[in-house]
Amino acid sequence: MHAFDVLGDPVRRRILELLAGGERASGEIGAVVQREFGISQPAVSQHLRVLRDSGFTRVRAEGTRRLYAVDPGPLQEVDEWLGRFRQFWTNRLDALGTELRRGRRERALTEETAPAPGPADA
């Protein structure tokens, strides 16, 4: 399955978001996803299997629990593919940063030149 086919599903994206904070038990993942998406536990298990089989997650057993974690390999591949398109938003973000700095500078200059409030202003 292609990486974007895996990531195209909102449930699988949400599972990866949950795992971005660190390793989680399958039951914990299932409880969140079931509540947010209204799907069954077997459906959550199927999404976890797709993520594992496609390499986006790894799983380890700890007693009776299954702990899932993100495997960064496929995400690095997605990032590399997106690299070809970064030029389309990098320049805009740089321009936004410039405008924000300009606005801060102008506010600071305005505050420096504004008269101090007098007793009547209080």
N, C-alpha and C positions, 0 to 999 in steps of 0.2 A: 504494500500500500504506500502510495506517495505521501510525503510529509504533509502536504497541504490537504490531502484527503483526510488524514488523521486530525489535523488542526482545524479543519472546516466544521467539525461538530462542536457546538457550544458546550456540551457536557464534558467532552474530553478537554477542551480549553480550560474549563472551570477546574477540573481535576488537576491539571498542570499548575494552575494558579495556586491551588491549595498546597501542592507539593513544593512550590517555589519557596515556601517558608521553612521547609525541612521535611524530613521523613514523617509519614503518618500511617497509622494503622488503616487497613481496608475498611473496618467498621466505622471508623471516624469519617473517612472519606464518604462512605455510603450514606451515613446519616445526613451530612451536609447536602450532598447531591440529591438524595431522595426528597429532602425538605424543599430545596430550591427549584427542582425540576419536576417533582411529582412523579418520579419513575420508581420502579420496583428495585429491590436489592439485586435480583438476577440481571436486570438491565445495567445497573452500575457495575456489576462484576464483568459483564461483557465489554463495557467501555474500558475497564481496567485491563482486561486481556488484550484489547486492541492496542492500547498504549504500551503494554509490555512486549507484545509480539512485534510491534513496529520499532522498538528500541527507545521509545521516549521515557520509559520508566524501567526501573529495576525493582525486584522484590526479594525480600529475605524473610525467612521464617524465624520467629522468636516464640518458641512454645507453640501455642495454637494460633497465635496472631500472625498475620502477613503484613509486613511493613513495606510501604512503597516509597520510592524516592525518584526524583528526576534524574534521568541519564542525559547529560548535556550534549552528547554527540550529535543526535539528529537536530537539536536546536541550533548548534553551531553551523550545521549545513544550511539550515533555513536562513540564518543570519548572513552567511556568505552569499547565498542567492539574492537576498534583499540588498546586499551591498551594491549591486549594480544600479539600484534605484535610489540610493540615499541622496544622490545629487539633487533629486527633485525636492527634497525637504530640507536638506542641510543648509542651502543658501537662504531659505525662508526663515529657518530658525536663527541663523546668524543675523539676519536683518532684524528679526524680532528682538534679539539681544541688544543690538545697537540702539533700537528705538527705546527700549526700556532704560538703558543707561542714559540716553539723551534726556528722557523724561525726569529721571532722578536728578540729573545735573541741573536742569531748568528749575525743578522744585527747590533745590538747595540754593540756587542763586536768588530765586524769588523770596525765600525765607530770610536770606542774608540782607536783602535790600528793603524788606518790609519794615515800616516803623514799629517800634516797640509799643505795645498797648499802654495807653495812659489810664489814669484813674477813672475817667468817664467810660472807658471800654470794659471795665471789670464788672 
